[in-house]
Amino acid sequence: MGRQIRVPAVLVAALLLAAAAGCSDPAGPGSAGGGDAKPQPSASPAAPPSASPAAPPAGAPAGGDVLPGMVTTAVARTQLAALKVAPVGTMAGYSRAKFTHWAEQGNKCDTRETVLERDGTGVGRDGECRAVSGTWKSLYDGVVVTDAAKMDIDHMVPLAEGWRSGASGWDAARRKAFANDLTRPQLLAVTASSNRSKGDQSPDLWQPPDRSSWCQYGRAWTTVKSAYELTVTEPEKRMLTTMLDTCAS
């Protein structure tokens, strides 16, 4: 019988431990068989796509314009081309009283005070919603005003002009909507002097003295007439085309 070799017990234990380690779960810590090892943080979920810039709140102008509801020059040209051309209509039966204004807008505010607050900066109101402080820049003549009493709220398409171009056939509710429209470019705060110089004239008869406003004026007038399906005359359409030609794009 050959000589037996005794393997130290310590060495046997070490070999057994090494074998056990070689058979451990290859998934590593955090796997289902990972015992009490601290789980690794899971991969962060992909960030959601960034939201598109929020649209201006209803009644607020978009960037670059001082009027709400403005369209691009290209859209305005399309609108203008689609407007029905007709002779100037009659003023028979016209009265401003047939266009209810200024309508109540809540919190003691009417349409006039709402537009003054929208178009001004730093506007302060009293308990009756009257503007008692603020600064306004008039689109038509570029004049800066700090006294609300010197500002008028102009109807871009005047009530009488609306009457001559189709509003004579509307009901009272539609006329009221036209006279108090806060979502389209129909109302804006301008100096009383420029508003009264304009009167009820169409663009072929009156243009804002500040030529830099012609692009906005032409787009606004066209958009309002398009929205309310009002007609234009040939001279009016030509002048609106000239105004749109002043736009940068």
C-alpha positions in Angstrom: 0.0 0.0 0.0 1.4 3.4 -1.0 2.0 6.2 1.3 -1.1 8.4 1.8 -0.7 12.2 1.5 -2.6 14.2 4.0 -4.1 17.5 2.8 -4.3 20.1 5.5 -7.9 20.8 6.5 -7.4 24.6 5.9 -6.4 24.0 2.3 -9.5 21.8 1.7 -11.7 24.6 3.1 -10.1 27.1 0.8 -10.6 24.9 -2.3 -14.2 24.4 -1.4 -14.8 28.2 -1.1 -13.2 28.9 -4.4 -15.4 26.4 -6.2 -18.5 27.9 -4.7 -17.4 31.4 -5.9 -17.0 30.1 -9.4 -20.6 28.9 -9.5 -22.1 32.2 -8.2 -24.9 34.0 -10.3 -23.3 35.8 -13.2 -25.9 38.5 -13.1 -24.1 40.1 -10.2 -25.5 42.2 -7.3 -29.0 43.4 -7.7 -30.2 40.3 -9.6 -32.9 38.0 -8.4 -30.3 35.8 -6.8 -28.1 38.5 -5.5 -28.9 38.0 -1.9 -28.8 41.1 0.3 -26.4 43.1 -1.9 -27.5 46.7 -2.4 -29.5 47.0 -5.7 -27.9 49.2 -8.3 -30.0 52.2 -9.4 -32.1 51.5 -12.4 -31.4 53.4 -15.6 -33.2 56.8 -15.6 -36.2 56.8 -17.9 -35.8 58.8 -21.1 -36.7 62.5 -20.5 -40.0 63.3 -22.2 -39.8 65.5 -25.2 -39.8 69.2 -24.3 -43.3 70.7 -24.6 -43.9 73.3 -27.3 -44.0 76.9 -26.2 -47.3 77.7 -24.7 -49.6 79.7 -26.9 -50.4 83.2 -25.7 -53.5 83.3 -23.5 -56.7 84.2 -25.2 -56.8 87.9 -25.9 -53.1 88.4 -25.5 -50.9 89.5 -28.5 -48.3 87.2 -29.9 -44.6 88.2 -29.8 -43.8 91.0 -32.2 -47.4 92.2 -32.6 -49.4 94.6 -30.4 -52.7 93.0 -31.4 -54.1 89.6 -30.6 -55.2 87.0 -33.2 -52.7 88.2 -35.9 -51.9 86.0 -38.9 -48.7 85.8 -41.0 -48.3 87.9 -44.0 -48.8 84.9 -46.2 -52.1 84.0 -44.6 -53.2 87.6 -44.8 -52.5 87.7 -48.5 -54.6 84.5 -48.9 -57.4 86.1 -46.9 -57.3 89.3 -48.9 -57.5 87.4 -52.2 -60.6 85.6 -51.0 -62.5 88.7 -49.8 -65.5 89.6 -51.9 -65.1 92.9 -53.8 -68.1 95.1 -53.8 -69.0 98.8 -54.0 -69.4 100.8 -50.8 -72.7 99.9 -49.2 -75.3 102.3 -47.9 -75.3 103.9 -44.5 -79.1 103.8 -44.4 -80.3 102.7 -41.0 -76.9 102.9 -39.3 -76.5 103.8 -35.7 -73.7 103.1 -33.3 -76.3 102.0 -30.8 -76.9 98.9 -32.9 -73.4 97.7 -32.0 -73.6 97.2 -28.2 -70.4 98.4 -26.6 -68.7 98.4 -24.2 -69.8 95.0 -22.9 -69.2 93.9 -19.4 -66.2 91.5 -19.0 -66.5 90.7 -15.3 -65.0 92.1 -12.1 -66.6 95.5 -12.9 -64.5 95.7 -16.1 -65.9 96.5 -19.5 -64.3 96.0 -22.9 -62.6 99.4 -22.9 -60.9 98.8 -19.5 -59.9 95.3 -20.5 -58.2 96.6 -23.7 -56.5 99.4 -21.8 -55.0 96.9 -19.3 -54.0 94.5 -22.1 -52.3 97.1 -24.3 -50.6 99.1 -21.5 -47.7 98.4 -19.2 -47.8 98.9 -15.4 -51.5 99.6 -15.5 -53.1 100.4 -12.2 -56.9 100.2 -11.6 -59.2 101.7 -9.1 -62.0 99.8 -7.4 -64.3 100.3 -10.4 -61.7 98.8 -12.8 -60.8 102.2 -14.3 -57.2 102.7 -15.4 -55.6 105.3 -13.1 -52.0 104.8 -14.1 -49.9 103.1 -16.8 -48.1 103.6 -20.0 -49.4 103.1 -23.5 -47.7 103.3 -26.9 -50.1 104.1 -29.7 -49.6 101.9 -32.8 -50.9 104.5 -35.3 -48.5 107.4 -34.4 -45.9 106.0 -32.1 -46.9 108.4 -29.3 -46.3 107.3 -25.7 -49.1 108.2 -23.3 -49.3 108.0 -19.5 -52.8 109.3 -19.1 -55.6 106.8 -19.9 -58.0 109.6 -20.6 -56.0 110.5 -23.7 -56.4 107.0 -25.1 -59.3 105.7 -27.2 -60.2 102.1 -28.0 -60.3 101.9 -31.7 -62.3 99.4 -33.7 -59.8 98.4 -36.4 -62.6 98.0 -38.8 -64.9 100.8 -37.7 -68.5 100.1 -36.8 -69.8 102.2 -39.7 -67.4 100.6 -42.1 -68.6 97.2 -40.9 -72.2 98.3 -41.6 -71.3 99.4 -45.1 -69.6 96.2 -45.9 -72.1 93.6 -44.6 -72.9 94.2 -40.9 -76.2 95.9 -41.8 -77.6 92.4 -42.4 -76.4 91.0 -39.0 -78.5 90.4 -35.9 -77.8 92.2 -32.6 -75.7 89.4 -31.1 -73.3 89.4 -34.0 -72.9 93.2 -34.0 -72.2 93.1 -30.3 -69.5 90.4 -30.8 -67.9 92.5 -33.5 -67.9 95.6 -31.3 -66.3 93.8 -28.4 -64.0 91.2 -30.0 -61.0 90.6 -27.8 -59.6 87.5 -29.6 -59.2 89.0 -33.1 -57.2 92.1 -34.0 -60.3 94.3 -33.9 -59.7 96.5 -30.8 -56.6 98.4 -29.7 -55.7 101.4 -27.5 -54.5 104.4 -29.5 -54.2 108.1 -29.0 -57.6 109.8 -29.1 -56.2 112.2 -31.8 -55.2 109.4 -34.2 -58.4 107.5 -33.6 -60.5 110.6 -34.4 -58.4 111.4 -37.4 -59.2 107.9 -38.8 -62.9 108.1 -38.1 -64.7 105.5 -40.0 -62.5 105.6 -43.1 -61.1 102.5 -44.9 -57.4 102.0 -45.6 -57.6 103.7 -49.1 -58.8 106.9 -47.4 -56.8 106.9 -44.2 -53.4 105.3 -43.3 -51.6 105.4 -39.9 -49.1 108.3 -39.9 -46.4 106.0 -38.6 -45.6 103.9 -41.7 -43.9 101.3 -39.6 -47.3 100.2 -38.4 -48.7 99.5 -41.9 -47.8 95.8 -41.9 -49.7 95.2 -38.7 -52.6 97.5 -39.8 -53.0 95.7 -43.1 -52.8 92.2 -41.6 -55.3 93.2 -38.8 -57.8 94.8 -41.1 -57.7 91.9 -43.6 -58.1 89.3 -40.8 -61.1 91.0 -39.3 -62.9 91.5 -42.6 -62.1 87.8 -43.4 -63.4 86.5 -40.1 -66.6 88.4 -40.4 -67.0 87.9 -44.1 -67.2 91.6 -44.9 -66.6 93.0 -48.4 -63.9 95.3 -49.6 -63.8 97.8 -52.4 -61.2 97.8 -55.2 -59.3 100.8 -53.9 -59.4 99.3 -50.3 -58.0 96.0 -51.6 -55.2 97.8 -53.5 -54.1 99.8 -50.4 -54.2 96.7 -48.2 -51.9 95.0 -50.7 -49.5 98.0 -50.5 -49.6 97.7 -46.7 -48.8 94.0 -46.8 -45.9 94.7 -49.1 -44.3 96.6 -46.2 -44.1 93.4 -44.2 -40.6 91.8 -43.9 -42.0 88.5 -45.0 
